[in-house]
Amino acid sequence: MNSNRHGIDTLTNNEVTNISKKGIWVLISNKEYFIPFSSYPIFQKATIEQILNFKMLSPNQLHWDQLDCDIELTALENPQQFPLYYH
């Protein structure tokens, strides 16, 4: 019998850790990322419940279903490589 793990681990430590005047901090697999409102203005008018309700679509992609918003971790790690912003 083969007991290799398949798919992505959905039970990892993924959560919103802080919401400030300038943006949102999320913890993904023990690494924190900042999502600035200036780059992702959809979050400025979102409710706390909408912001907290996200999931991982892949190991590199965050998804907020209620906001219809996806963000790749690569864009948060290297924003200078992604000059286009979410509108």
Backbone bond lengths (Angstrom), bond angles and torsions (degrees), N, CA, C in turn:
res aa  C-N    CA-C-N  psi(-1)  N-CA   C-N-CA  omega(-1)  CA-C   N-CA-C  phi
1 M - - - 1.449 - - 1.516 109.16 -
2 N 1.305 116.52 136.12 1.454 122.69 -179.70 1.518 108.60 -102.02
3 S 1.314 116.89 124.00 1.469 120.20 -178.52 1.529 112.15 -113.10
4 N 1.333 117.13 31.85 1.461 120.20 176.83 1.521 110.06 -63.85
5 R 1.322 115.81 145.92 1.462 121.25 178.88 1.513 109.79 -81.14
6 H 1.322 116.05 138.76 1.452 122.01 178.71 1.519 109.80 -119.08
7 G 1.343 116.94 153.04 1.457 120.95 176.35 1.507 112.60 77.61
8 I 1.359 114.96 -167.56 1.459 120.80 -179.73 1.514 109.46 -101.01
9 D 1.292 116.32 152.49 1.455 122.49 179.14 1.517 109.14 -80.26
10 T 1.321 116.87 108.92 1.463 120.76 -178.11 1.518 112.36 -88.01
11 L 1.314 118.13 -2.29 1.453 121.02 -178.08 1.520 112.84 -102.72
12 T 1.321 117.12 13.88 1.460 119.54 178.64 1.521 110.08 -72.72
13 N 1.294 115.90 173.26 1.456 123.03 -174.82 1.533 110.60 -80.75
14 N 1.338 117.90 77.55 1.457 122.11 -179.62 1.522 108.66 -112.44
15 E 1.348 116.23 118.52 1.461 119.18 -178.86 1.519 111.15 -161.98
16 V 1.327 115.05 158.36 1.458 121.42 170.61 1.523 105.85 -80.18
17 T 1.326 116.94 124.99 1.457 120.16 -177.16 1.519 113.38 -102.83
18 N 1.351 117.30 -20.64 1.460 119.42 -178.89 1.533 109.66 -161.68
19 I 1.324 115.36 143.61 1.454 122.14 171.68 1.528 106.14 -125.30
20 S 1.331 116.83 119.89 1.462 121.14 -178.45 1.526 109.53 -118.85
21 K 1.321 116.56 -176.06 1.464 121.31 177.25 1.525 111.86 -66.95
22 K 1.328 116.87 -23.19 1.463 121.05 -175.16 1.521 114.15 -101.37
23 G 1.341 117.67 -15.61 1.454 118.42 -179.03 1.514 113.73 165.40
24 I 1.300 114.62 -162.51 1.463 123.51 -174.09 1.527 109.43 -122.76
25 W 1.317 115.82 140.23 1.458 121.99 172.16 1.518 107.99 -107.40
26 V 1.354 116.13 129.53 1.464 120.57 175.98 1.523 109.07 -122.11
27 L 1.314 115.47 143.98 1.461 122.42 177.01 1.519 107.46 -106.32
28 I 1.319 116.39 117.76 1.460 122.72 -179.26 1.518 108.22 -124.54
29 S 1.317 116.09 116.60 1.471 121.26 179.15 1.526 111.51 48.82
30 N 1.326 116.01 48.33 1.465 124.09 176.19 1.534 114.21 67.69
31 K 1.331 117.83 19.88 1.460 121.95 174.55 1.524 107.88 -127.55
32 E 1.356 116.71 132.87 1.457 120.65 -178.96 1.521 111.58 -92.32
33 Y 1.334 114.39 141.26 1.461 122.43 177.71 1.523 108.47 -128.27
34 F 1.339 115.85 145.61 1.455 121.26 177.61 1.522 109.29 -107.12
35 I 1.325 116.47 131.83 1.462 122.95 177.09 1.531 106.96 -112.86
36 P 1.329 118.19 100.29 1.469 120.60 -176.71 1.531 111.83 -75.13
37 F 1.329 115.90 137.90 1.456 120.80 176.42 1.524 111.05 -61.13
38 S 1.322 117.42 -30.84 1.468 120.33 -179.48 1.534 111.81 -63.48
39 S 1.319 117.02 -30.17 1.466 121.35 178.84 1.523 112.68 -94.50
40 Y 1.325 116.64 -25.87 1.461 122.25 -177.10 1.531 109.33 -132.26
41 P 1.351 117.15 72.31 1.462 120.85 -173.43 1.527 114.86 -65.70
42 I 1.316 118.70 -15.33 1.462 120.48 178.85 1.529 111.71 -58.30
43 F 1.331 116.75 -27.58 1.467 120.56 -177.95 1.537 112.88 -77.52
44 Q 1.327 118.05 -20.83 1.465 120.56 -177.06 1.520 112.47 -62.70
45 K 1.313 117.89 -37.17 1.464 121.11 -178.54 1.523 112.43 -101.46
46 A 1.311 117.20 2.72 1.464 121.21 179.16 1.527 110.19 -74.73
47 T 1.320 115.71 152.39 1.462 119.75 175.34 1.521 109.33 -77.89
48 I 1.301 115.72 162.56 1.468 119.99 176.88 1.521 109.89 -59.52
49 E 1.325 116.41 -42.01 1.465 120.34 179.17 1.530 111.09 -59.20
50 Q 1.334 117.33 -42.34 1.463 120.43 178.81 1.528 111.52 -64.97
51 I 1.314 116.91 -39.67 1.466 120.87 179.92 1.527 111.11 -67.46
52 L 1.315 117.04 -41.56 1.462 120.80 -178.16 1.521 112.79 -71.09
53 N 1.309 117.83 -22.87 1.455 122.34 -174.61 1.530 111.01 -91.02
54 F 1.324 116.40 80.89 1.464 120.95 177.11 1.515 109.40 -129.61
55 K 1.319 115.15 164.18 1.466 120.50 177.26 1.520 109.17 -143.66
56 M 1.296 115.00 166.62 1.454 121.75 176.47 1.525 108.54 -93.72
57 L 1.343 117.41 122.39 1.461 120.85 175.05 1.518 110.91 -84.59
58 S 1.309 115.69 -25.98 1.463 123.22 177.39 1.526 106.13 -155.55
59 P 1.311 119.09 174.80 1.467 119.43 179.17 1.526 113.44 -61.92
60 N 1.335 117.95 -13.15 1.459 121.25 -176.64 1.531 113.59 -121.95
61 Q 1.335 118.63 6.34 1.458 119.44 -173.54 1.524 112.81 -132.51
62 L 1.355 115.01 122.10 1.455 122.45 175.34 1.525 108.46 -91.34
63 H 1.348 116.04 147.27 1.469 119.77 -179.51 1.519 110.67 -141.40
64 W 1.348 115.06 129.41 1.458 122.87 174.47 1.525 106.25 -110.53
65 D 1.318 116.72 101.30 1.460 121.58 -175.65 1.525 111.68 -63.05
66 Q 1.327 118.08 -45.55 1.464 121.53 -177.77 1.526 112.32 -64.64
67 L 1.314 117.41 -25.06 1.468 122.10 -179.68 1.529 112.41 -101.47
68 D 1.334 116.47 -6.32 1.462 122.00 -176.05 1.528 110.31 52.70
69 C 1.328 115.23 52.90 1.469 121.89 -174.47 1.531 110.26 -132.17
70 D 1.312 116.27 131.95 1.461 123.40 174.99 1.522 108.91 -122.79
71 I 1.333 115.93 140.92 1.467 120.80 175.64 1.525 107.83 -136.71
72 E 1.313 115.97 130.89 1.463 120.18 175.18 1.525 109.12 -87.34
73 L 1.305 116.42 139.51 1.466 120.96 180.00 1.519 111.19 -60.99
74 T 1.317 117.33 -31.62 1.464 121.36 178.19 1.532 110.71 -59.18
75 A 1.332 117.20 -37.51 1.466 120.71 179.14 1.528 111.15 -68.85
76 L 1.327 117.51 -30.71 1.470 120.59 177.56 1.523 111.41 -78.77
77 E 1.326 116.89 -32.68 1.465 121.22 179.78 1.525 111.90 -74.74
78 N 1.328 116.92 -34.95 1.470 122.30 -175.56 1.528 110.49 -134.24
79 P 1.331 118.20 66.93 1.472 119.65 -175.95 1.522 113.98 -61.94
80 Q 1.321 118.59 -25.87 1.456 121.17 179.36 1.531 111.75 -66.03
81 Q 1.323 117.92 -21.82 1.465 121.67 178.29 1.531 111.87 -83.86
82 F 1.333 116.67 -9.01 1.458 121.73 -177.85 1.524 108.97 -127.78
83 P 1.345 117.30 79.08 1.463 120.10 -173.99 1.525 114.34 -71.08
84 L 1.334 118.10 -16.46 1.469 119.74 178.82 1.517 109.06 -82.80
85 Y 1.321 116.52 140.96 1.452 121.88 -178.04 1.507 110.87 -112.29
86 Y 1.298 114.97 158.46 1.458 122.20 177.44 1.522 109.93 -68.97
87 H 1.328 117.81 134.36 1.472 122.39 176.28 1.499 108.80 -128.63
